[in-house]
Amino acid sequence: MFAGTGTALVTPFKRDGTIDEEALRRLVNFQEENGVDVLLPCGSTGESAMLSHEEHIHVVEIVRDEAKRAKVLAGAGSNCTSEAVMLSKGAEDLGADGILSISPYYVKPTQEGLYQHYKAIQDAIDIPVIVYNVPGRTSVNVSVDTLMRLAELPGITGVKEASGNFSQIMEILARKPDDFEVLSGDDGLTLGLLCLGADGVLSVASNCVPGLMTKMVKSAKTEDVSEAREIHEKLLPLFSALFCESNPIPIQYTMGRMGYGNGEPRLPLTPLSEKGRSVLDPVLKNLGLI
């Protein structure tokens, strides 16, 4: 369902801090024109934590309305199961092709709690659920055993793996059902994971370089590893620079420089610092993005 190149879209804002719908629509078009397969609104990169419920649903609505070809995988997670169910139902009602659900953050559920959380979400909707495992943000790791239990449920169809743990991801790839998708959640690890058998990526960098990310993923999946490696090495400085400060601060700045929104996130995130700009600007200039 969601294999290939997916973009974790930024949410562009106007100078007054409201959502820039026109910029978001242009961003969707930019992604599709460059071959992106999946559009992910309202993920971590889309500042879902700083959007009201009404704004969250509206962003998904805009992306679903503007997308002509790419599948829409709507971010719909929460550390509160009932809230996650509500957002998931809202995304389904808008016609999203599936939802990405981050593991409950801050509350540190047990592995059984994680299982019951995701089971409740998949029980409530009739579109696919992709588990988002990012322990660096949530403080809890979805273990391989728990993920394999979840993979037995009909509505849980894949995982976005951002644990950075190669051993864990290799075990997932070895044990998963054939129809269970494994998507990279780390741009810098994507090529390696694709070579190990992963299905695609949900990328931050593809906001600004969708064509190159798409070409890298397609090359890797068609076993043209030399071309994929060449693109990977070209983009490595960008992958690093986009995390010189907390995501999505650097990618918001980048997209603002490219004409998509004001380039600033919402509080408590702050605009990219002068030090951050000194790291990121040379990389963007080298790639011809600014």
Secondary structure, 3 states (H helix, E strand, C coil): CCCEEEEECCCCECCCCCECHHHHHHHHHHHHHCCCCEEECCCCCCCHHHCCHHHHHHHHHHHHHHCCCCEEEEECCCCCHHHHHHHHHHHHHCCCCEEEEECCCCCCCCHHHHHHHHHHHHHHCCCCEEEEECHHHHCCCCCHHHHHHHHCCCCEEEEEECCCCHHHHHHHHHHCCCCCEEEECCHHHHHHHHHHCCCEEEECHHHCCHHHHHHHHHHHHCCCHHHHHHHHHHHHHHHHHCCCCCCCHHHHHHHHHCCCCCCCCCCCCCCCCHHHHHHHHHHHHHCCCC
